[in-house]
Amino acid sequence: MRRHLAAAGLLFTLTACTTATSPPTAPSPTATESPTIWPERAAAIADCTNAVAARPAADGSIPSEPWPTECITLTEGQYLDAYMDGIAQAAQAARDAAQERSDAEASKDAQTP
């Protein structure tokens, strides 16, 4: 039992010494901070987002592979962000089109005597 206590004490002492002398790490950025994006990169991301939004398949899915040619200059993280934004853009366009069809049918029904 004494050996276990001595080993635990030694381990605690060594751990305390190494943590006390370790240099502090830089704080990680918060969610509200955003990296600076150059205008050219922002334009490339917007072009990629639009290209993704224009790719829905017949079943409404948007394939993530292969990357559209507008996206090849982006990093993987930038592509994933543009891909998710493109999906949202395509979904909104589909909702808008469905609403327009519904409004047109309602208008046509209202005009029929």
N, CA, C and O of each residue as an XYZ file, in Angstrom:
452
protein
N       0.817     -1.176      0.000
C       0.000      0.000      0.000
C       0.871      1.253      0.000
O       0.570      2.240     -0.672
N       1.976      1.190      0.784
C       2.874      2.315      0.860
C       3.521      2.599     -0.497
O       3.717      3.757     -0.866
N       3.848      1.550     -1.227
C       4.466      1.724     -2.543
C       3.507      2.430     -3.492
O       3.918      3.287     -4.274
N       2.230      2.070     -3.421
C       1.232      2.699     -4.292
C       1.095      4.180     -3.974
O       0.995      5.016     -4.872
N       1.091      4.494     -2.670
C       0.994      5.896     -2.276
C       2.232      6.674     -2.702
O       2.128      7.815     -3.154
N       3.392      6.064     -2.561
C       4.629      6.733     -2.953
C       4.658      6.939     -4.462
O       5.072      7.998     -4.935
N       4.223      5.940     -5.216
C       4.184      6.056     -6.680
C       3.182      7.118     -7.097
O       3.443      7.895     -8.016
N       2.047      7.155     -6.433
C       1.034      8.159     -6.762
C       1.548      9.553     -6.440
O       1.322     10.491     -7.204
N       2.248      9.697     -5.300
C       2.822     10.988     -4.924
C       3.867     11.437     -5.914
O       3.901     12.610     -6.285
N       4.731     10.521     -6.354
C       5.764     10.834     -7.336
C       5.138     11.233     -8.669
O       5.567     12.199     -9.299
N       4.140     10.495     -9.085
C       3.453     10.813    -10.334
C       2.798     12.181    -10.257
O       2.871     12.953    -11.214
N       2.162     12.496     -9.140
C       1.532     13.806     -8.956
C       2.581     14.913     -9.005
O       2.363     15.951     -9.630
N       3.696     14.698     -8.361
C       4.763     15.696     -8.335
C       5.308     15.936     -9.736
O       5.486     17.083    -10.146
N       5.573     14.865    -10.472
C       6.086     15.012    -11.835
C       5.075     15.697    -12.740
O       5.439     16.542    -13.557
N       3.822     15.338    -12.598
C       2.771     15.956    -13.410
C       2.647     17.431    -13.081
O       2.519     18.257    -13.985
N       2.684     17.775    -11.803
C       2.561     19.168    -11.389
C       3.732     19.989    -11.905
O       3.550     21.135    -12.317
N       4.929     19.421    -11.887
C       6.102     20.157    -12.370
C       6.039     20.390    -13.868
O       6.368     21.479    -14.337
N       5.626     19.393    -14.622
C       5.591     19.575    -16.074
C       4.481     20.523    -16.491
O       4.641     21.267    -17.458
N       3.368     20.514    -15.790
C       2.296     21.433    -16.172
C       2.635     22.854    -15.788
O       2.252     23.793    -16.485
N       3.351     23.028    -14.686
C       3.684     24.375    -14.245
C       4.684     25.038    -15.183
O       4.663     26.260    -15.333
N       5.556     24.266    -15.817
C       6.569     24.858    -16.686
C       6.155     24.888    -18.142
O       6.873     25.455    -18.966
N       5.021     24.296    -18.487
C       4.559     24.300    -19.877
C       4.122     25.707    -20.260
O       3.461     26.389    -19.476
N       4.489     26.144    -21.465
C       4.059     27.476    -21.888
C       2.549     27.498    -22.110
O       1.970     26.502    -22.542
N       1.921     28.614    -21.821
C       0.466     28.683    -22.029
C       0.142     28.601    -23.512
O       0.888     29.087    -24.362
N      -0.965     27.987    -23.790
C      -1.397     27.880    -25.182
C      -2.240     29.089    -25.537
O      -2.886     29.688    -24.677
N      -2.225     29.435    -26.792
C      -3.025     30.568    -27.257
C      -4.498     30.199    -27.179
O      -4.862     29.056    -27.459
N      -5.344     31.137    -26.808
C      -6.776     30.831    -26.746
C      -7.313     30.536    -28.144
O      -6.891     31.140    -29.130
N      -8.233     29.611    -28.204
C      -8.821     29.282    -29.502
C      -9.809     30.382    -29.882
O     -10.426     30.996    -29.011
N      -9.957     30.627    -31.177
C     -10.872     31.686    -31.597
C     -12.312     31.336    -31.231
O     -12.705     30.169    -31.228
N     -13.075     32.359    -30.927
C     -14.477     32.137    -30.587
C     -15.305     32.046    -31.857
O     -14.826     32.351    -32.949
N     -16.524     31.631    -31.705
C     -17.399     31.459    -32.861
C     -17.733     32.792    -33.524
O     -18.080     32.826    -34.705
N     -17.631     33.883    -32.778
C     -17.977     35.176    -33.362
C     -16.851     35.751    -34.193
O     -17.082     36.636    -35.017
N     -15.622     35.260    -33.992
C     -14.509     35.735    -34.797
C     -14.527     35.019    -36.138
O     -14.794     33.819    -36.209
N     -14.244     35.751    -37.184
C     -14.175     35.108    -38.490
C     -12.875     35.511    -39.153
O     -12.442     36.656    -39.029
N     -12.248     34.582    -39.855
C     -10.998     34.913    -40.518
C     -11.249     35.882    -41.666
O     -12.334     35.921    -42.247
N     -10.229     36.656    -41.971
C     -10.344     37.592    -43.080
C     -10.299     36.810    -44.390
O      -9.407     35.988    -44.599
N     -11.249     37.064    -45.253
C     -11.289     36.401    -46.555
C     -11.071     37.472    -47.617
O     -11.769     38.486    -47.645
N     -10.123     37.243    -48.463
C      -9.837     38.184    -49.534
C     -11.010     38.216    -50.504
O     -11.706     37.213    -50.659
N     -11.239     39.344    -51.155
C     -12.379     39.457    -52.084
C     -12.361     38.385    -53.174
O     -13.415     37.878    -53.560
N     -11.174     38.037    -53.672
C     -11.108     37.000    -54.716
C     -11.583     35.658    -54.171
O     -12.285     34.912    -54.854
N     -11.192     35.358    -52.933
C     -11.594     34.092    -52.314
C     -13.091     34.106    -52.035
O     -13.768     33.095    -52.221
N     -13.609     35.246    -51.592
C     -15.046     35.353    -51.336
C     -15.825     35.154    -52.631
O     -16.874     34.510    -52.630
N     -15.322     35.702    -53.734
C     -15.984     35.517    -55.031
C     -15.930     34.055    -55.461
O     -16.899     33.533    -56.012
N     -14.803     33.393    -55.214
C     -14.684     31.973    -55.564
C     -15.648     31.134    -54.731
O     -16.240     30.183    -55.243
N     -15.810     31.473    -53.459
C     -16.740     30.746    -52.598
C     -18.176     30.960    -53.079
O     -18.969     30.019    -53.108
N     -18.510     32.200    -53.457
C     -19.859     32.487    -53.961
C     -20.118     31.745    -55.264
O     -21.207     31.207    -55.464
N     -19.121     31.709    -56.160
C     -19.279     30.970    -57.422
C     -19.484     29.487    -57.152
O     -20.301     28.842    -57.809
N     -18.754     28.949    -56.198
C     -18.887     27.535    -55.841
C     -20.273     27.265    -55.261
O     -20.910     26.272    -55.611
N     -20.740     28.142    -54.380
C     -22.066     27.990    -53.786
C     -23.136     27.965    -54.863
O     -24.039     27.129    -54.824
N     -23.042     28.872    -55.819
C     -24.014     28.916    -56.916
C     -23.931     27.669    -57.790
O     -24.953     27.164    -58.254
N     -22.715     27.173    -58.015
C     -22.549     25.959    -58.823
C     -23.156     24.750    -58.115
O     -23.788     23.909    -58.754
N     -22.970     24.661    -56.816
C     -23.555     23.555    -56.044
C     -25.077     23.649    -56.091
O     -25.756     22.639    -56.279
N     -25.612     24.850    -55.924
C     -27.069     25.035    -55.914
C     -27.689     24.678    -57.258
O     -28.862     24.312    -57.323
N     -26.915     24.781    -58.324
C     -27.438     24.491    -59.660
C     -27.337     23.008    -60.017
O     -27.669     22.639    -61.144
N     -26.892     22.148    -59.103
C     -26.650     20.735    -59.405
C     -27.675     19.742    -58.910
O     -27.354     18.554    -58.900
N     -28.877     20.107    -58.498
C     -29.739     19.063    -57.951
C     -30.011     17.953    -58.978
O     -30.234     18.210    -60.161
N     -29.983     16.742    -58.490
C     -30.284     15.584    -59.332
C     -31.796     15.466    -59.486
O     -32.551     16.228    -58.882
N     -32.223     14.525    -60.284
C     -33.653     14.329    -60.538
C     -34.420     14.040    -59.251
O     -35.584     14.420    -59.124
N     -33.780     13.374    -58.304
C     -34.454     13.060    -57.042
C     -34.343     14.190    -56.023
O     -34.818     14.054    -54.895
N     -33.720     15.306    -56.408
C     -33.599     16.450    -55.522
C     -32.332     16.468    -54.694
O     -32.055     17.453    -54.010
N     -31.551     15.385    -54.745
C     -30.310     15.362    -53.977
C     -29.233     16.175    -54.699
O     -29.304     16.383    -55.910
N     -28.258     16.621    -53.951
C     -27.143     17.373    -54.520
C     -25.870     16.610    -54.197
O     -25.459     16.562    -53.037
N     -25.242     16.015    -55.193
C     -24.038     15.218    -54.912
C     -22.874     16.107    -54.471
O     -22.695     17.213    -54.979
N     -22.093     15.609    -53.525
C     -20.931     16.371    -53.052
C     -19.686     16.072    -53.865
O     -18.725     16.841    -53.838
N     -19.694     14.972    -54.581
C     -18.569     14.569    -55.426
C     -19.082     14.285    -56.818
O     -20.181     13.743    -56.934
N     -18.400     14.597    -57.841
C     -17.160     15.358    -57.886
C     -17.426     16.837    -57.627
O     -18.539     17.328    -57.818
N     -16.391     17.527    -57.193
C     -16.527     18.953    -56.943
C     -16.799     19.678    -58.250
O     -16.198     19.337    -59.269
N     -17.686     20.668    -58.254
C     -17.853     21.489    -59.455
C     -16.540     22.196    -59.775
O     -15.747     22.471    -58.874
N     -16.311     22.487    -61.034
C     -15.051     23.127    -61.429
C     -14.876     24.487    -60.762
O     -13.744     24.926    -60.558
N     -15.963     25.160    -60.419
C     -15.870     26.454    -59.747
C     -15.300     26.332    -58.333
O     -14.933     27.334    -57.719
N     -15.229     25.110    -57.822
C     -14.828     24.892    -56.438
C     -13.399     24.380    -56.269
O     -12.924     24.256    -55.140
N     -12.720     24.085    -57.348
C     -11.427     23.401    -57.222
C     -10.335     24.225    -56.555
O      -9.353     23.656    -56.079
N     -10.471     25.536    -56.506
C      -9.447     26.362    -55.861
C      -9.675     26.512    -54.361
O      -8.843     27.099    -53.670
N     -10.771     25.998    -53.855
C     -11.102     26.160    -52.438
C     -10.453     25.081    -51.592
O     -10.115     24.005    -52.084
N     -10.284     25.383    -50.318
C      -9.843     24.356    -49.379
C     -11.025     23.429    -49.109
O     -12.160     23.739    -49.472
N     -10.760     22.314    -48.484
C     -11.847     21.373    -48.193
C     -12.890     22.009    -47.272
O     -14.090     21.815    -47.463
N     -12.438     22.756    -46.289
C     -13.364     23.423    -45.369
C     -14.212     24.469    -46.078
O     -15.413     24.577    -45.831
N     -13.583     25.236    -46.961
C     -14.335     26.245    -47.715
C     -15.342     25.570    -48.643
O     -16.463     26.054    -48.805
N     -14.937     24.442    -49.256
C     -15.864     23.720    -50.127
C     -17.056     23.198    -49.328
O     -18.198     23.303    -49.775
N     -16.797     22.639    -48.156
C     -17.900     22.107    -47.361
C     -18.870     23.214    -46.953
O     -20.085     23.015    -46.961
N     -18.326     24.388    -46.594
C     -19.198     25.526    -46.271
C     -20.016     25.940    -47.489
O     -21.221     26.168    -47.388
N     -19.352     26.036    -48.646
C     -20.054     26.421    -49.876
C     -21.082     25.363    -50.263
O     -22.167     25.695    -50.740
N     -20.742     24.090    -50.058
C     -21.660     22.991    -50.365
C     -22.924     23.095    -49.512
O     -24.035     22.970    -50.029
N     -22.758     23.324    -48.212
C     -23.921     23.440    -47.328
C     -24.748     24.679    -47.682
O     -25.978     24.629    -47.669
N     -24.081     25.783    -47.998
C     -24.806     26.990    -48.409
C     -25.518     26.764    -49.737
O     -26.623     27.267    -49.944
N     -24.895     26.015    -50.631
C     -25.522     25.696    -51.919
C     -26.762     24.838    -51.748
O     -27.759     25.033    -52.444
N     -26.704     23.887    -50.822
C     -27.878     23.063    -50.534
C     -29.011     23.945    -50.018
O     -30.156     23.806    -50.448
N     -28.694     24.844    -49.105
C     -29.716     25.749    -48.558
C     -30.291     26.639    -49.661
O     -31.497     26.883    -49.704
N     -29.429     27.117    -50.544
C     -29.874     27.969    -51.654
C     -30.798     27.192    -52.595
O     -31.825     27.718    -53.024
N     -30.443     25.955    -52.917
C     -31.276     25.130    -53.792
C     -32.612     24.805    -53.130
O     -33.650     24.802    -53.792
N     -32.588     24.535    -51.836
C     -33.835     24.235    -51.112
C     -34.749     25.453    -51.109
O     -35.959     25.318    -51.287
N     -34.179     26.647    -50.907
C     -34.986     27.863    -50.920
C     -35.579     28.106    -52.306
O     -36.736     28.508    -52.430
N     -34.788     27.861    -53.341
C     -35.287     28.028    -54.706
C     -36.434     27.058    -54.982
O     -37.407     27.425    -55.641
N     -36.330     25.827    -54.484
C     -37.401     24.843    -54.670
C     -38.660     25.271    -53.919
O     -39.766     25.127    -54.439
N     -38.507     25.790    -52.712
C     -39.668     26.276    -51.955
C     -40.325     27.456    -52.665
O     -41.551     27.534    -52.748
N     -39.505     28.372    -53.178
C     -40.044     29.531    -53.895
C     -40.811     29.091    -55.148
O     -41.886     29.620    -55.433
N     -40.262     28.124    -55.897
C     -40.928     27.639    -57.103
C     -42.245     26.952    -56.754
O     -43.241     27.130    -57.456
N     -42.258     26.173    -55.683
C     -43.489     25.497    -55.263
C     -44.539     26.527    -54.843
O     -45.721     26.368    -55.146
N     -44.116     27.565    -54.156
C     -45.045     28.621    -53.745
C     -45.616     29.351    -54.963
O     -46.806     29.664    -55.000
N     -44.769     29.620    -55.951
C     -45.247     30.284    -57.170
C     -46.272     29.422    -57.902
O     -47.280     29.936    -58.387
N     -46.021     28.109    -57.984
C     -46.986     27.201    -58.622
C     -48.298     27.189    -57.857
O     -49.374     27.213    -58.455
N     -48.210     27.151    -56.545
C     -49.409     27.141    -55.714
C     -50.192     28.433    -55.879
O     -51.418     28.410    -55.982
N     -49.490     29.561    -55.904
C     -50.148     30.854    -56.093
C     -50.810     30.942    -57.462
O     -51.912     31.475    -57.589
N     -50.130     30.415    -58.501
C     -50.685     30.451    -59.857
C     -51.950     29.597    -59.946
O     -52.922     30.001    -60.585
N     -51.949     28.427    -59.317
C     -53.133     27.572    -59.329
C     -54.284     28.213    -58.563
O     -55.437     28.137    -58.988
N     -53.974     28.840    -57.444
C     -55.015     29.509    -56.654
C     -55.605     30.679    -57.434
O     -56.808     30.931    -57.367
N     -54.775     31.379    -58.158
C     -55.242     32.508    -58.967
C     -56.117     32.019    -60.111
O     -57.140     32.622    -60.435
N     -55.692     30.905    -60.723
C     -56.472     30.331    -61.831
C     -57.829     29.826    -61.328
O     -58.845     30.015    -61.997
N     -57.851     29.182    -60.149
C     -59.097     28.692    -59.576
C     -60.032     29.841    -59.208
O     -61.249     29.712    -59.333
N     -59.481     30.951    -58.761
C     -60.288     32.116    -58.386
C     -60.914     32.773    -59.605
O     -61.980     33.378    -59.493
N     -60.280     32.670    -60.764
C     -60.800     33.274    -61.993
C     -61.816     32.399    -62.700
O     -62.581     32.892    -63.529
N     -61.841     31.116    -62.389
C     -62.776     30.188    -63.033
C     -64.155     30.381    -62.404
O     -64.306     30.310    -61.185
N     -65.182     30.631    -63.268
C     -66.552     30.855    -62.729
C     -67.189     29.587    -62.220
O     -68.324     29.615    -61.744
